[in-house]
């Protein structure tokens, strides 16, 4: 029998979560002196780091109580980068798809037989208004059912004790998600109601991971706080869907400031000028393919 001794570095997990992890891995501990860190690996984002590849899209690996592939990007680039990083994706517990757009879900063609959590409207056919190009997923709902253990939910879905798929996000504020550049196959406007995110509880507050935030990143944060019962948000990472330095961007920055969010990483669908503004006003970080963040 091996006894592991740990030094207190950053106790992030709630105490009962730590005990669950210890029991699962047969580790003994003394009182509360244990470090528990949520690890986030950037398998794909718009910008490449070091010798990694990058394509327009998003794919993260979340390692916490569960191992979760959050979005799969536009191709198999997430697999190629995972291989370079020495990351094994064979043992992931879940895939979470933030919404049904090609740049987040086309990579699902390269992985099968996993539990896939998403909103039921992820598989509708959808197009851009300006050029009628197809922007949906490369397979139907029935094909997805054949390829995955599919979990469809509009409501929040509990992945583990401290990890929650948020489901459909209510759009409550007066400045986000008011316009759309997309339409559905029935010619109705597509406001991407399937857009979702995950929230992870920690002792420093919520860690929220978003794909593209078509619902509005502030709406997402407010809903995460509501359904988890947590008032404090520690970190927000992912696509914020801010395309220009306008009133929406200014109100979003002001919201983040008021919430006193400590770690902010806008990426993917955020314009470079907006990224600069987030960095200037909020000391926000930047992420690239191949990056690893610990929380």
N, C-alpha and C positions, 0 to 999 in steps of 0.2 A: 504494500500500500504506500502510495506517495502522498506526502503532505506538502501543500503549496503554501508559501508565505508571500504575502503581498504587501507592498508599501502604499500608503494612502497618497495618491496623486491627485485624483479629482473624482470624488464620489458623486457620480451623476445620476445613478439609478435610484429610484425609491427602494427602501430597505427590503420590502418583501420581494421585489424583482431580483435583487442581489441574491437573496436566499434561494430563489427558484433556480437562478443560473448555477449557483454553487451545487445545489442538489443534483441538477441535471448532469454536471460534469464531475461529480464526486470529489469536490474540493472542500477542505476544512478551512474555517476562518476563525479569527479571534475578534470578538466584538464586531465593530464596523470598519476595521482597518483593511479596506479592500478598494482597489481602483476598478471602476467599471466605466468604460468609454465606448460610446457609439461611434462606429467607424463608417465613413462615407467615402466610397471610391468613385471617381468620375470616369466612367467607362467611355462616355462620349459627350462632348459639348462642342459648340461651334469653333472654339479655338483649341489648337493642339499644344500640348506641353512636351518638352524634351523630344523623344523619338516616337511619340504616340501619334495616332491618326485622329483627324477630326472631320466631321461632316455636319451639315446643318441638321440639328436634332439633339436629342437628350437621352441619356441612359446612365443611371446611377446604381451602384450596389450598396445597399444598406445592411450593415452587420450589427445587430443588436440582440434582443431576445430571439429574433428570427432573422434568417438571411433572406433578403428580399431584393429581387431585381426590379427596380423602379423605372419603367419604360425601357424600350429596347432599341430606340434610335431608328434611323432610316434604312439601315442595311446590317450587314454582319460586322460592321466596324467595332461594335461593342465586344464581340467575341475575339477579334484580333487584338484589341487593346487589353482585354482580360488575360489573354495568353502571354502578352509581353509583361504584364504585371505579376504573372504567376498566380492569378486568381482562378479558382475552380468554381465554375458555375453549375456543375452537375448536381451539387448538393443544396441548391437554393430551396427554401421552403415555399416561397410564393413569388409570383410575378404580379406586380401592380401596374396597371395601365392607366395613366392619368386621364387620357381622352383618346378619341378615335381619329387621330390625324397621322398621316404617313410618317412624319418625321419623329414620331414617338413610338409607332407600332409596326412599321414595315420589318423591323428586325425580328419580330415574332415568327417570321417564316423560318428562322434558323434554330428554333428551339421548340420542343414539344413535350407533352406528357408531364406538365407541371400545373400546379394550382394557379389559375389566373383570375385575379380580382379586378373587376371594372364595372362601370355603369352600363346598364343594358342598352343604351343608345349609342355605344361606341361603334357599332357595326353598321350604322346607316350610311348610305351613299351621300357624299357631300362634295361641293365644288366651290371654287373661287368665283366671285362675281366679275372680276375684271377680265378674266380670260377663259372662264368655264373649265379650267383644269381640275382634274380629280385630285382631291386631297385626303380622301378617306383611307381606310385600311385595305390591304390587298386580299382579304378573305371575308366571307359572310359569317353571320352568327352561327349557322349550322356547321360550317367548316371549323370555326373556332371550338365548337362543342366536341368535334371529333379529335381536335389536336390537343385540347387542354381539359383539365378538370376545372370547369368554368364556374366561377362564383359571381353572379350578377347582383348588384345591389345599388338602389338609389339612396338607401339609408346608410348611416355609418355602420361599418362592419369591423368587428373586433378581431384583429389579426393575432394579437397576444395581449397579455395583461396591460401592457403600456403602449401598444402600437395600434392606431386606429386608421382605417381607410374611411375618409370623410363622406363618401357618397356625393349626392347632388348638393351643390352649394347654393343656399339662398342668396339672392342678390339684393342687398338691403340699402346700400349707400346710394348717394345721388350722383356719383361721378364715374363709376366703373361699369363696364359691360353694357353700355348704352347703344353702341353701334356694332355692326358686324360686317365683315368683308366676305361672308360665305352664304351659300344657300344649299338647301336639301334637294334631293332628287324630285320632290313634289313641288319644287320652286318656292317653297316657304323659306323665309330667312332662317339661317342657322346660327343661333347664338351659343352653340356648343354647350348645351345644358349637361352634357356628360362630363364636363371638365371637373376634375377632383384633385385630391392631394392626400398625403398621409400626415398624421400628427403623432409624435412620440413624446411621452411624458418623461421628464427627468427632474432631478432635484433642483436644477437651475431654472426650470421652466420648460415650456413646450419647444420642441424642435419640429418645424414644419417644412416638409419637402413638397414642392409644387412642380408640375410639369410645364404648363404654359400659362396658367392663371387667366384663362378666358373668362372665368367667373369674376375676376378681379382679385388681386392678391390681398387687399384689405378685407374684402368679403370672406375670403378663405380663412384668414387669421381670426376674424371675429367668430366665424362658425366653429373653428377648431377650439377656441376658448369656450364657447357655449357647450359643445357636446362632450368635452373632456372635463369641464368644470375647473379648468386651470386659468387663472387670471394673468399669469406671467408668461411671456413668450421670450425664450432665450435666443433662438436662432431661426432664420428663414432662408431657405436655399432653393434655387431653381429658376424657371422662367417666370417673369413677372408680366410679360406681354405689354411692355411699354415701348412704343415705336418712335416717340419723339418727345422733345422737351416742351411739354405743354402743361395745361392746367391739371390734367389727370396725373401727370408725373409729379408736379409740385404738391398736390394734395396727398399723393401716396407717400412722398418723402416726409411731409408733415405728420402723417399718421404714424409712420415708423418712429419718428422722433418722439411723439407723445407716448408711444408704447414702450419706449426705452429698450428697444430690441438690441441686444449686445452684439450679435454676430449676424451679418447680412451678406448674402452672396447671390446677387442677381446674375442671371446667365441666359444663354440661348436666345430667346425672343425679346431681348432688350437692346435697343439701339446703342451703339458705342458712345454717343453723346450723353445718353441717359446713364450709362454705366459710369461715365466720368462724373456726372452730377451726384450720383449715389455715393461715389467715393469721396467727393469733395464735402458733401453735406453730412454724410452719415458714417464716413470711414468704412464704407462697404468693401468687401474683398472681391477678388476676381478668381474664377476657376477655369481650368483648362483640362482637356482630356489627359488622363494619367495622374491627376492630382488625388491626394488622399487627405481627408479632413477628419479630425478626431474631436468629439464633443463630450 
